[in-house]
């Protein structure tokens, strides 16, 4: 049993409802942090990572390029590694 589950059993759902209601009054970034913490305590192993619009667009472009079979050549990869001292 996770610590979160233990607290729910001990305190009952009323405390959780109070906490959720209190969190609703916080700014969205803080709400996200609280949600990540609750999910982690509840045993959700999936990381909850917020991506920006630019990051989501970059991921979509990368997936589309991969679907078309467009990949960097070995020479291009070596050039990037050399640029960053790897």
C-alpha positions, -999 to 999 in steps of 0.1 A, spaced: 0 0 0 13 34 -10 16 62 16 -11 80 -4 -35 51 -1 -27 49 36 -36 85 41 -69 81 22 -79 52 44 -69 71 76 -85 104 67 -113 94 44 -123 110 11 -134 143 27 -98 154 32 -90 146 -4 -120 166 -15 -109 196 6 -74 194 -8 -86 192 -44 -109 222 -38 -80 242 -23 -58 233 -52 -84 246 -77 -78 281 -64 -40 280 -72 -24 290 -105 -24 263 -132 14 256 -129 10 248 -92 -21 227 -100 0 207 -124 28 202 -98 2 190 -73 -13 166 -98 21 151 -107 28 146 -70 -6 129 -63 -1 106 -93 33 97 -82 21 90 -46 -8 70 -60 16 47 -78 12 60 -113 46 52 -129 41 72 -160 59 105 -158 36 135 -163 56 159 -184 42 191 -197 54 200 -232 52 234 -247 35 241 -280 69 244 -297 80 210 -283 48 193 -294 53 208 -329 89 196 -330 79 161 -320 51 160 -346 76 171 -373 101 145 -362 75 117 -363 64 128 -397 100 128 -410 106 94 -395 74 81 -412 88 93 -445 121 75 -438 140 108 -434 169 102 -410 202 119 -404 232 103 -421 261 90 -401 281 120 -412 255 144 -400 253 126 -366 291 127 -363 291 164 -371 266 172 -343 285 151 -318 318 168 -327 301 202 -324 292 194 -288 324 177 -280 310 142 -279 
